[in-house]
Amino acid sequence: MVLELIKFFSVTCDNGANMVATVRELKQEVELLSNDFDNVIEMEKQDNESHEFTAALSNELSENLNLVRCAVHTLQLAILDVVNKSDASVKIVTDIAKKCKHVKYTLSFNTANISYPPVWGITRWCGIYEMNQSFVDNEHFFKELAQQFPELELGETWDFIRIYQQAFKPLYLCNKNMQARHVSLPDFYLQWLMAIMEVRKMKQNRFSEPLQEALTKRLQNLLKSRAFKIALYLDPRLNYMGSKLFSSEEKEQIQVITYL
């Protein structure tokens, strides 16, 4: 059991309180097991060279269970920091999307060969964006449909749909890129920064500033992870001569962590 548990370096999980607490408990267990391992070594009275090596290894392992929050989940939380399911405009669009599936509108959708707007689910990341995107892609159809069926009229909510689709598109693409294949922590970090840059360009969009703030804050929380820092430190695209990603003090701390 000791040898199996101390093989772990980090645990990646979502931001749920139960998962975070579980990782903390595992880390405490690793620390206890590492101390027991030291006692066994001492009792066996190994030679000094072997003892020094194992002691250093034990010290490293006592710190080795690091919490790495799921990058995609964290990105989704940053999105919901700005516009979530309780937003009045989101509720309006969601209600219309649900109504569209009523049987009396079926002929209109089939004739125009238009798919029903997807109704987002609580476990479906970027679902609100996909719902709004569906309306933007088929705006002309939905406006004509509303003329025939006034209960489907979105009115001023169209402004919300358009600016939401524009502002959140870079984050949607970033989200999809991270789910499409295995993405290293440095690659994820770079994609996150590029998403922030794209959002910053939209100066006239009212979601631009709050999105930048949310993304920056969430990214800072991710950077608290030791495993995350080590991954960025070892990537020459980020840690190069003259790079200001880490201060001199932070670099010294990471070097101690990495080469202990």
N, C-alpha and C positions, 0 to 999 in steps of 0.2 A: 504493500500500500504506500509506503514511504517513497519508494523509487518511482512509482507511477505518478503520484501527485506532484512531486517536485520537478517533474519533466515539463510542467506547464510554465510558459513565460507570461502569457496574457490571455484574457478572456474577453471576447467581443460579445456584447449584448445590446439590447435596446435600452431605452432610458427609463424603463419601468422600475419603480422603487423596490419591488421584490427581487428583480434581477440584480440590481446594484447591491442590495443587502447580501445576497447570496455570494457574490464575488468577494465582498469584504470578509464574510465568514470563512470562505475558502482560503483567503490570504492569511488570516489568523491561524488557520489549521496548518498551513505550510510553515509558518514561523515556529509553531510548536514542534512539528515533525523535524524541522531542521535542527532545533535545539536537542531533541532526542538523539538525532544522528550524531551530533557532536559528542554526546555522552558515551555512545557506543564506541566511537573512535578512541576516546580517551581510555576507556576500559580495556580496549584491545592493545593499548600502548604501542601504536604504530611508530615507526621511526619519524624523526623530526621533519624530514622533507615531505613525506606523505601526509603527515598531520597538518603542516602548513598549507599544503595544496587543498586538502579537504576542508579546512577551516575557512579558507578564502571562498571556496565553492559554496559552502554552507551559508556564508554571509550573503553571497549573491542570491542564492535561492530563497532566502528569507524575504527578499524584496521582489521576487520574480513574478508573482501573480498580479499582473497589472490589469486594471480595468480599461478597456477600449470600447467606447460607446459606438454602436452601429452608426456608420457615417450616413447611410441613406435615411435611417430613422431620424437622426439629428437634423438632417436637411429638411425633412418633412415638418419637424417641430418648428424650425425657423420660419417656414412658410405659414404655419398655423398661428405663429406669434403675430402675424400681420393681418391675415384674414382667415377666420375659422368658420366652423359650421353654424355658429350662432349669429353670424353677420346677416343683417336684414336682407341685403341684396342676394346673398347666397341662398337664403330661404325662398325668395321669390323665384329665382331661376330653377331651383330644385323642384318647387311645386309645379312649375310649367313643364319641366322635363318628365315628371311623373304623369301629368295629365295627358301628355302626348301619346302615351301608351294605351289610352282609352280606345275601344274598338271603333268609335265613330270617326276617328282620324286615320284609321288604317288605310283606307283607299287613297287618301292624299299622299301619305308617305310612300305607298307602293307605286303610285302613278309617277311620282317625281323621283323614284328610286333613291330615296333619302333614308338613312338609318335613324332610328330613334336616338335622341340625345341620351347618353349614358347617365344613369343616376348613381352618383358616387356613394361608396360605402365607407364606414368608419375604418375598415381595415385596408381600404384601397388607396394607396399612396398616389397623390396627384389626381385624385378623382374629381375634385372641384375644377381643376384646370381642364381636364378632358371634357367635362360637361360644358364649360364655357366655350372651349375650342369648337365643339360641335355646333353651337349656335353661331359662332363667328363664321365658320366655314359655310354655313347654309343660311346666312342672314336673310337673303332675298326670299328664300322659301318660307322661312318662319314668319316674316312680315306679311307675306301674301296669305299665309294660313290664318294669321290673326285677323285679317280683314274678313275672312269667312267665319271664323270662330273667335269673337272678341274676348272670350275667357282666356285665350292664349296670348293676349297682348302683353308685351314686356315694357312698353313705354320708355321711361327714362332709365330703366335698368339696362338698356342696351349700352349706355355709356360706361356703366360699371363692367359689363361683360368685355367690352373692347379693351379698356385700360388694364383689366386684370389679365387678359390673355397676353397683352404686350409685356407687362412687367414680369409675369411669372414664367414666361416661355424659357428664358435662360436656365431657370431652376428646374423646370420640367426636363429639359434636355440633359442637364447635369445629372438629375436623378436617374434617367433612363440609361445614361452612359455607365453609371456606377452599378446598375443592375444587370447590364448586358454581359459582363464578363468579370473575371477577378480583377480588382483594381487595388494596387498597392496604396499604402497610406500617403506617400509623396504624390502619386498621380491624383489621388482624391483631393489632396490639399491644393494642387495646381488647378484642378477643375473648379473647385469651390472659389478660388481667387478669381478665376476668369468669369465665373457667374456674377460675382460682385461687380467686376468691371463692366459687364454688359448692363447690369441694372443701373449703375452709376451714370451711364450715358443717357438714360431716359429722364432728363432733368424736368420735363414737363409732366411726367407721370406722377400722380399723387402717392403711388405706392413705392416709388423709388427710394426715398429717404428712409422710411421705416423698414424696408426690406434690407437695405444696407446695414442698418443698426442691428437688426435681428441676426443676420448672417454673420456679422463680425462678432457679436456676443457669443453666439453658439460655437463659432470656430475657436474662440478663446477658451471655452470650456473643454473642447476636444484637445487643445494644446496642453492641458494640465496633465495629460497622461504621459507617463515616462516612456512607454513603448512608442507613443506617437512622436515624442521628441527625438528619440533615438533613430527612428526611421527617417525623419527629416534631416537629422544631422549627418547620416551616412549617404545621403543623396547629393551628389555634386551639383545638380541643377539648382539646389536650394542653399547648400552650405559650401560656398565657394569663397575665394579670397576677396575680402571686402564686403561679403554678405552681412547684412544687419538683421538677419532672421533671429539670431541668438546673440545675447550680450557675451562678453568675455567670461563673466561669472557663470552664465548658463552653460557655455561650452565646457568649462572646467568641470562642472557638476555632471554633465552628460558623459564626459570622458571617464570620469571616475565610475559612473554607473556601467558604462560599456565595457571597460577593461579591468574591472575589479577582479 
